[in-house]
Amino acid sequence: MAAVDAWKHSDFLCKNYILNGLDNALYNVYSPMLNAKALWESLEKKYKTKDACSKKFVVGKFLDFKIVDSKTHKRKEIKLEDLIVRLRIEEDNRQFEKKLSSRGQGKCGRA
């Protein structure tokens, strides 16, 4: 009985640690999950993809990008798959901006 109580307490803590790291809007979506394992699997399925062509993966890398002026610029090799992903995203962004401008809106949805 003590082992079950300890497991329930640990599960409660784990679930709430995960929920604490989420944005408020996501908290409301994922808080009804029954246990930490279900919560973790749901988040992993939604946000962790194995597909290297996924935009979520590239956006995550983009958000982590930092410019450092103190380092010299070196030529960086890029894999063909990464190049294709970047070109697809760039094309999608251009099409989106074109749609916005055709509607009379400027960048970021401002008129």
N, C-alpha and C positions, 0 to 999 in steps of 0.2 A: 504494500500500500504506500509506503514511504517513497519507493522508487517511482510510482505513478505520480504522486504529488510533486516530486522533484522534477520529473519530466514536464508536467503541466506548467510549473513555474518557469522552467527554462524556456519552454515554447512561448509562453506569454512574453517573457523578456525579449527573446529573439524577434518575435513578430513586431513588438513595439519599437525595438531599435531600428528595424527596417523601415517601419512606417514613419519614424521620426526623421529619417533622411529624405523623405519624399516631399515634393512640393505640396502645398495645401490642396490644390485641385486634385492631385493624384491620391492624396491621403483619403479623401472622401470616397474615391472609387475603390481603393484597395483595402480599406479598414474592415469591411464586412467579411474578409477571408477568415476561414475557421482556424487555421494554424499557420505557423511560420513556413512550413514546407510548401503548402498550397500558395501562399503569398509569394514566396521566392520563385517557384516554378512559373507562376503567372507573369511576374515581372521579367523573368529570364526569357520566356517565350515571346513577350511583347517587345523587349528592348535589346535583347542579345541575339543577333542573327549570325548564322554561319555563312551567309551569302556575302562574299566580298564585294559584290556589285550593289549592295544595299546602300541607299542614300543615308540611312541612319548612321551607318558605320563611318561614312565619309564626313558627314556633318559633325559627328563626334570628334573626328580627327581635326576638322577645321576649327572647331571651338577651342581645341587645345593648342592651336598654332600660336607661336610667339615670335616676334621680330626682335632680334638682338643686333644692335648696331656695332658692338665691339668685336664681333667675329667677322672674319673675311668671308666673302661669298664664294662658295665652292659649287661646282657643277654636281648635281645630284642625279644619279641614275633613277629611272622610274620604270616600274614593271608595266608591261603592255596593258594588263588588266586595270591597273590604277589610272593609267592615261585614259582608257576608255570610260571609266567611271567619271573622271573629272570632266571629260568632254561632254558626256551625257548630261551631267548636272549643269554645266555651263549653258548647254543648249536649252534645257528646261527653264533655266532662269531667264534667258533671253526671250523665250516664247512668253513667259509669264509677264515680263516687263513690257513686251509688245502688246499683250492683251490689256494691260493697265493703261498704257498710253493711248490705245485705240478707244478706250472708254472715257478718256479725258482725265485720267488720274495720273499723277506723277509717280515717282518712286515712293515706296513705302505707303502707297494708297492715298497720298495727299493730292489734292487738286491744285 
